[in-house]
Amino acid sequence: MPELPLQNTLEKMRADWDARARENARYYVNTATEEWTDETFFASGERTIAEEILTDMTNICQGREPKQMKVLEIGCGAGRVTRALANLFGEVHAVDVSGEMVARATRAVENLPGAHVYQNNGMDLSVIPGDNFDFAFSTIVFQHIPSREVIENYVREVSRLLRPGALFKFQVQGDTSIKTTEDDTWLGVPFSDADAVAMAERCGFEPRYRHGAGEQYFWLWFFKK
């Protein structure tokens, strides 16, 4: 079990995201509007795939057919991107700290037999069965996590589950001018470019590409060594 201060952070992350899910899950997943319909919400997930996955298939697939690939998603929320990933890849395993969000994501993928959703403890992937995953993805998730320790543990866990050479493509908060606190589960801890590179090295990744340092959406391409 994590030490008490960290456990308190994880419990607050879970409680806050459960509360957000009960209030308006889709808005807190994507704040573009408060009035998402099924059609518009899941279409926004398909747009994310079009922008961040389909434009990057050489790095992601590395010669594999998408339907033959096993994929991880960290922070699935209400299943917005999970469903889109499952429409593209053969097998998708997704986690979220919030049981309320997991319930919604489970409904979102109920007709997609290759999609699997789990509630985790907010910092590791012990609930995920198996290993040797071909790709991992996370978007608009780590920018809400107030603890660098939690984020780095996730990165280390993804490294544990990926096959050698596989890509973890994810986004962190890159605006280092912001001030965060351990109990703020909306505005997460920021990373400089140097922070990102050091984290990759500690967790067994090559930080091959990075885009958006200094900005809210700082994208990282970590390839497992």
HELIX and SHEET records of a PDB file:
HELIX    1   1 LEU A    4  VAL A   29  1                                  26    
HELIX    2   2 ASP A   38  GLU A   52  1                                  15    
HELIX    3   3 LEU A   54  ASP A   56  5                                   3    
HELIX    4   4 MET A   57  CYS A   61  1                                   5    
HELIX    5   5 PRO A   66  GLN A   68  5                                   3    
HELIX    6   6 ARG A   80  LEU A   88  1                                   9    
HELIX    7   7 GLY A   99  ALA A  108  1                                  10    
HELIX    8   8 PHE A  142  HIS A  144  5                                   3    
HELIX    9   9 ARG A  148  LEU A  161  1                                  14    
HELIX   10  10 ASP A  193  ARG A  202  1                                  10    
SHEET    1   A 7 ALA A 115  GLN A 119  0                                        
SHEET    2   A 7 GLU A  91  ASP A  96  1                                        
SHEET    3   A 7 LYS A  70  ILE A  74  1                                        
SHEET    4   A 7 PHE A 133  SER A 138  1                                        
SHEET    5   A 7 LEU A 162  VAL A 172  1                                        
SHEET    6   A 7 PHE A 218  LYS A 224 -1                                        
SHEET    7   A 7 PHE A 205  HIS A 211 -1                                        
END                                                                             
